[in-house]
Amino acid sequence: MADLYLKKLESERKQLWSICRMKGLPRGTPERQRIEALDEAIAAHKAKQAG
């Protein structure tokens, strides 16, 4: 079964990352901070699934 929550998180991260690359945004911008938060949420969700 597809994990829709994980797909949503990864999709949002991918979209933000492409925006950051196009605009050349440095670290510390709200977009980059959101990417870091998404990375943590993705890692926590995968760890929870693993056991």
Backbone atoms as SQL, in Angstrom:
CREATE TABLE atoms (id INTEGER PRIMARY KEY, chain TEXT, resi INTEGER, resn TEXT, atom TEXT, x REAL, y REAL, z REAL);
INSERT INTO atoms VALUES
  (1, 'A', 1, 'MET', 'N', 0.839, -1.181, 0.000),
  (2, 'A', 1, 'MET', 'CA', 0.000, 0.000, 0.000),
  (3, 'A', 1, 'MET', 'C', 0.884, 1.244, 0.000),
  (4, 'A', 2, 'ALA', 'N', 0.498, 2.218, -0.767),
  (5, 'A', 2, 'ALA', 'CA', 1.278, 3.447, -0.881),
  (6, 'A', 2, 'ALA', 'C', 1.179, 4.255, 0.419),
  (7, 'A', 3, 'ASP', 'N', 2.290, 4.808, 0.801),
  (8, 'A', 3, 'ASP', 'CA', 2.327, 5.656, 1.982),
  (9, 'A', 3, 'ASP', 'C', 2.149, 7.104, 1.510),
  (10, 'A', 4, 'LEU', 'N', 0.913, 7.580, 1.549),
  (11, 'A', 4, 'LEU', 'CA', 0.595, 8.898, 0.999),
  (12, 'A', 4, 'LEU', 'C', 1.241, 10.029, 1.789),
  (13, 'A', 5, 'TYR', 'N', 1.381, 9.861, 3.097),
  (14, 'A', 5, 'TYR', 'CA', 2.023, 10.892, 3.915),
  (15, 'A', 5, 'TYR', 'C', 3.473, 11.071, 3.494),
  (16, 'A', 6, 'LEU', 'N', 4.178, 9.958, 3.319),
  (17, 'A', 6, 'LEU', 'CA', 5.580, 10.024, 2.916),
  (18, 'A', 6, 'LEU', 'C', 5.709, 10.618, 1.522),
  (19, 'A', 7, 'LYS', 'N', 4.836, 10.239, 0.619),
  (20, 'A', 7, 'LYS', 'CA', 4.869, 10.792, -0.739),
  (21, 'A', 7, 'LYS', 'C', 4.628, 12.298, -0.728),
  (22, 'A', 8, 'LYS', 'N', 3.720, 12.753, 0.122),
  (23, 'A', 8, 'LYS', 'CA', 3.435, 14.188, 0.228),
  (24, 'A', 8, 'LYS', 'C', 4.661, 14.939, 0.721),
  (25, 'A', 9, 'LEU', 'N', 5.308, 14.410, 1.753),
  (26, 'A', 9, 'LEU', 'CA', 6.508, 15.056, 2.286),
  (27, 'A', 9, 'LEU', 'C', 7.614, 15.125, 1.234),
  (28, 'A', 10, 'GLU', 'N', 7.839, 14.005, 0.550),
  (29, 'A', 10, 'GLU', 'CA', 8.900, 13.970, -0.456),
  (30, 'A', 10, 'GLU', 'C', 8.583, 14.876, -1.632),
  (31, 'A', 11, 'SER', 'N', 7.325, 14.969, -2.002),
  (32, 'A', 11, 'SER', 'CA', 6.921, 15.846, -3.105),
  (33, 'A', 11, 'SER', 'C', 7.153, 17.313, -2.747),
  (34, 'A', 12, 'GLU', 'N', 6.765, 17.687, -1.529),
  (35, 'A', 12, 'GLU', 'CA', 6.967, 19.066, -1.088),
  (36, 'A', 12, 'GLU', 'C', 8.451, 19.403, -1.036),
  (37, 'A', 13, 'ARG', 'N', 9.257, 18.461, -0.554),
  (38, 'A', 13, 'ARG', 'CA', 10.704, 18.682, -0.470),
  (39, 'A', 13, 'ARG', 'C', 11.301, 18.869, -1.858),
  (40, 'A', 14, 'LYS', 'N', 10.890, 18.025, -2.789),
  (41, 'A', 14, 'LYS', 'CA', 11.407, 18.107, -4.155),
  (42, 'A', 14, 'LYS', 'C', 11.038, 19.448, -4.800),
  (43, 'A', 15, 'GLN', 'N', 9.818, 19.894, -4.580),
  (44, 'A', 15, 'GLN', 'CA', 9.375, 21.168, -5.137),
  (45, 'A', 15, 'GLN', 'C', 10.169, 22.332, -4.543),
  (46, 'A', 16, 'LEU', 'N', 10.333, 22.342, -3.229),
  (47, 'A', 16, 'LEU', 'CA', 11.097, 23.409, -2.585),
  (48, 'A', 16, 'LEU', 'C', 12.552, 23.401, -3.043),
  (49, 'A', 17, 'TRP', 'N', 13.126, 22.218, -3.181),
  (50, 'A', 17, 'TRP', 'CA', 14.516, 22.124, -3.579),
  (51, 'A', 17, 'TRP', 'C', 14.720, 22.683, -4.985),
  (52, 'A', 18, 'SER', 'N', 13.784, 22.413, -5.881),
  (53, 'A', 18, 'SER', 'CA', 13.908, 22.947, -7.242),
  (54, 'A', 18, 'SER', 'C', 13.793, 24.470, -7.235),
  (55, 'A', 19, 'ILE', 'N', 12.936, 25.027, -6.396),
  (56, 'A', 19, 'ILE', 'CA', 12.810, 26.482, -6.279),
  (57, 'A', 19, 'ILE', 'C', 14.120, 27.077, -5.761),
  (58, 'A', 20, 'CYS', 'N', 14.693, 26.430, -4.753),
  (59, 'A', 20, 'CYS', 'CA', 15.944, 26.923, -4.176),
  (60, 'A', 20, 'CYS', 'C', 17.077, 26.898, -5.195),
  (61, 'A', 21, 'ARG', 'N', 17.123, 25.857, -6.002),
  (62, 'A', 21, 'ARG', 'CA', 18.171, 25.771, -7.018),
  (63, 'A', 21, 'ARG', 'C', 17.984, 26.834, -8.093),
  (64, 'A', 22, 'MET', 'N', 16.754, 27.036, -8.545),
  (65, 'A', 22, 'MET', 'CA', 16.508, 28.030, -9.592),
  (66, 'A', 22, 'MET', 'C', 16.828, 29.443, -9.123),
  (67, 'A', 23, 'LYS', 'N', 16.461, 29.745, -7.882),
  (68, 'A', 23, 'LYS', 'CA', 16.673, 31.091, -7.345),
  (69, 'A', 23, 'LYS', 'C', 18.045, 31.261, -6.711),
  (70, 'A', 24, 'GLY', 'N', 18.752, 30.161, -6.491),
  (71, 'A', 24, 'GLY', 'CA', 20.062, 30.231, -5.850),
  (72, 'A', 24, 'GLY', 'C', 19.977, 30.699, -4.404),
  (73, 'A', 25, 'LEU', 'N', 18.986, 30.191, -3.689),
  (74, 'A', 25, 'LEU', 'CA', 18.770, 30.633, -2.311),
  (75, 'A', 25, 'LEU', 'C', 19.836, 30.061, -1.371),
  (76, 'A', 26, 'PRO', 'N', 20.389, 30.912, -0.509),
  (77, 'A', 26, 'PRO', 'CA', 21.397, 30.433, 0.443),
  (78, 'A', 26, 'PRO', 'C', 20.746, 29.740, 1.632),
  (79, 'A', 27, 'ARG', 'N', 21.576, 29.105, 2.442),
  (80, 'A', 27, 'ARG', 'CA', 21.080, 28.482, 3.669),
  (81, 'A', 27, 'ARG', 'C', 20.539, 29.558, 4.601),
  (82, 'A', 28, 'GLY', 'N', 19.567, 29.186, 5.384),
  (83, 'A', 28, 'GLY', 'CA', 18.990, 30.116, 6.341),
  (84, 'A', 28, 'GLY', 'C', 17.722, 30.784, 5.849),
  (85, 'A', 29, 'THR', 'N', 17.395, 30.615, 4.582),
  (86, 'A', 29, 'THR', 'CA', 16.151, 31.177, 4.066),
  (87, 'A', 29, 'THR', 'C', 14.999, 30.282, 4.519),
  (88, 'A', 30, 'PRO', 'N', 13.786, 30.823, 4.567),
  (89, 'A', 30, 'PRO', 'CA', 12.646, 30.008, 5.021),
  (90, 'A', 30, 'PRO', 'C', 12.459, 28.733, 4.205),
  (91, 'A', 31, 'GLU', 'N', 12.706, 28.811, 2.910),
  (92, 'A', 31, 'GLU', 'CA', 12.543, 27.622, 2.067),
  (93, 'A', 31, 'GLU', 'C', 13.543, 26.539, 2.456),
  (94, 'A', 32, 'ARG', 'N', 14.795, 26.939, 2.677),
  (95, 'A', 32, 'ARG', 'CA', 15.822, 25.958, 3.049),
  (96, 'A', 32, 'ARG', 'C', 15.559, 25.405, 4.440),
  (97, 'A', 33, 'GLN', 'N', 15.048, 26.229, 5.337),
  (98, 'A', 33, 'GLN', 'CA', 14.713, 25.749, 6.677),
  (99, 'A', 33, 'GLN', 'C', 13.575, 24.735, 6.610),
  (100, 'A', 34, 'ARG', 'N', 12.613, 24.965, 5.724),
  (101, 'A', 34, 'ARG', 'CA', 11.506, 24.020, 5.558),
  (102, 'A', 34, 'ARG', 'C', 12.012, 22.689, 5.013),
  (103, 'A', 35, 'ILE', 'N', 12.991, 22.749, 4.103),
  (104, 'A', 35, 'ILE', 'CA', 13.584, 21.519, 3.566),
  (105, 'A', 35, 'ILE', 'C', 14.232, 20.716, 4.690),
  (106, 'A', 36, 'GLU', 'N', 14.942, 21.398, 5.576),
  (107, 'A', 36, 'GLU', 'CA', 15.572, 20.713, 6.712),
  (108, 'A', 36, 'GLU', 'C', 14.520, 20.071, 7.613),
  (109, 'A', 37, 'ALA', 'N', 13.416, 20.781, 7.844),
  (110, 'A', 37, 'ALA', 'CA', 12.334, 20.231, 8.668),
  (111, 'A', 37, 'ALA', 'C', 11.703, 19.022, 7.985),
  (112, 'A', 38, 'LEU', 'N', 11.546, 19.097, 6.664),
  (113, 'A', 38, 'LEU', 'CA', 10.989, 17.966, 5.925),
  (114, 'A', 38, 'LEU', 'C', 11.923, 16.766, 5.980),
  (115, 'A', 39, 'ASP', 'N', 13.226, 17.009, 5.880),
  (116, 'A', 39, 'ASP', 'CA', 14.198, 15.912, 5.976),
  (117, 'A', 39, 'ASP', 'C', 14.056, 15.183, 7.308),
  (118, 'A', 40, 'GLU', 'N', 13.905, 15.952, 8.382),
  (119, 'A', 40, 'GLU', 'CA', 13.749, 15.348, 9.706),
  (120, 'A', 40, 'GLU', 'C', 12.441, 14.550, 9.794),
  (121, 'A', 41, 'ALA', 'N', 11.374, 15.106, 9.247),
  (122, 'A', 41, 'ALA', 'CA', 10.072, 14.429, 9.287),
  (123, 'A', 41, 'ALA', 'C', 10.106, 13.140, 8.466),
  (124, 'A', 42, 'ILE', 'N', 10.764, 13.185, 7.315),
  (125, 'A', 42, 'ILE', 'CA', 10.878, 11.996, 6.469),
  (126, 'A', 42, 'ILE', 'C', 11.686, 10.918, 7.185),
  (127, 'A', 43, 'ALA', 'N', 12.802, 11.316, 7.778),
  (128, 'A', 43, 'ALA', 'CA', 13.639, 10.349, 8.486),
  (129, 'A', 43, 'ALA', 'C', 12.890, 9.732, 9.670),
  (130, 'A', 44, 'ALA', 'N', 12.161, 10.555, 10.411),
  (131, 'A', 44, 'ALA', 'CA', 11.409, 10.043, 11.556),
  (132, 'A', 44, 'ALA', 'C', 10.303, 9.091, 11.100),
  (133, 'A', 45, 'HIS', 'N', 9.663, 9.417, 10.022),
  (134, 'A', 45, 'HIS', 'CA', 8.580, 8.566, 9.525),
  (135, 'A', 45, 'HIS', 'C', 9.132, 7.224, 9.035),
  (136, 'A', 46, 'LYS', 'N', 10.251, 7.259, 8.343),
  (137, 'A', 46, 'LYS', 'CA', 10.856, 6.007, 7.862),
  (138, 'A', 46, 'LYS', 'C', 11.343, 5.151, 9.027),
  (139, 'A', 47, 'ALA', 'N', 11.888, 5.799, 10.065),
  (140, 'A', 47, 'ALA', 'CA', 12.343, 5.061, 11.242),
  (141, 'A', 47, 'ALA', 'C', 11.158, 4.417, 11.965),
  (142, 'A', 48, 'LYS', 'N', 10.044, 5.137, 12.015),
  (143, 'A', 48, 'LYS', 'CA', 8.839, 4.613, 12.664),
  (144, 'A', 48, 'LYS', 'C', 8.299, 3.405, 11.900),
  (145, 'A', 49, 'GLN', 'N', 8.376, 3.455, 10.577),
  (146, 'A', 49, 'GLN', 'CA', 7.912, 2.352, 9.762),
  (147, 'A', 49, 'GLN', 'C', 8.816, 1.126, 9.916),
  (148, 'A', 50, 'ALA', 'N', 10.119, 1.363, 10.044),
  (149, 'A', 50, 'ALA', 'CA', 11.074, 0.270, 10.144),
  (150, 'A', 50, 'ALA', 'C', 10.916, -0.494, 11.460),
  (151, 'A', 51, 'GLY', 'N', 10.388, 0.155, 12.436),
  (152, 'A', 51, 'GLY', 'CA', 10.167, -0.589, 13.656),
  (153, 'A', 51, 'GLY', 'C', 10.507, 0.201, 14.834);
